Amino acid sequence: MGYSDFANIFSEKTKHKSVETYAAEHRIDLAELKATTAAVFKESGKISAIKHVNAFFALGHPLPLFSTKDYVEKIELSISNKRVE
């Protein structure tokens, strides 16, 4: 069972805040987060991108896995859509 399976199990049962909501609460520059996360995703993949999001917030504890997973998957989808065009 991978991290994606684990996150999917809990995301179906639990409401969670989005990374965008956390960013607003912690005054994080969302444009910079998106750009740097996309760069990490392209270079190193999904797991590294999720770790990057957590490191960017520097809270001392990670954001919920389903929040970061959903955020990175949105970026993955936007990258895939740009490649198709």
N, C-alpha and C positions, 0 to 999 in steps of 0.2 A: 504494500500500500504506500503510495507516494504522498507528498505534501498536498497535491491537488485533491486526491481522494479524501484525505483527512479534512481539508478545508470545506469540501463540498458536503460532507456529512453534517457538519455543524452549521454551515451557512443556511441550510434548508430549515433549520429549527430556530435559529437565533437572528434577531435583528441586529445589525451592526452599523456603526458609523462609517462613512466613506473616508478615504484618505483626504479627500477635498475638505470634508468637515473638520477633520483633525488639523489640517493645514490652516484653516481659518481660525480655529481656536488657539493655535500656537504661533500665529502670525508668520507662517512659512510662505515664501514666495513660490506659488504654485507653478508659475511659468518656468522658473529655474528647476524646480523639482521634476517637472515633466521632461524638460530637455535633458537633464542629466540622467534621469532614469531610462529614457529612450536610448541614450548613448551606451549606458551600461548593458541594457538588454541586447542591443545589437552586437556588442563586443563579447559579452560573457554569458548571456542567457537569462532565463526567468528567475532562477534561484538567486543569482547575483543581483538582479534588479530588485528583488524583494528585500534582500539584505541592505541594498543601497538606500531604499526608502526608509528603512528603520534607522540607518546610520544618519541620514539627512536630518531626521527629527531630533536625534541625540537626547532622547528622553530618559535614558538609563534602563528602559524596558521596551520591548518591541511593541509595535502596534498589533492589533489582532490579525492573525494570519489571513482570515478571509477578507479583511479590508485591503491589506497589501496585495493579496493574490488578485482580487478584483481590479485593483488599480493597474497592476502590471499587465493584466490581460486586456484592459482597455487600450493601453499603449501598444501592446502586441497587435491588436486588431487594427489600430490606426496605421501602424507600420506596414502591415499586410495590405491594407487598402491602398496605401501610397504606392506600393510595388506593383499592384495590378494596374493602376492608372497609367 
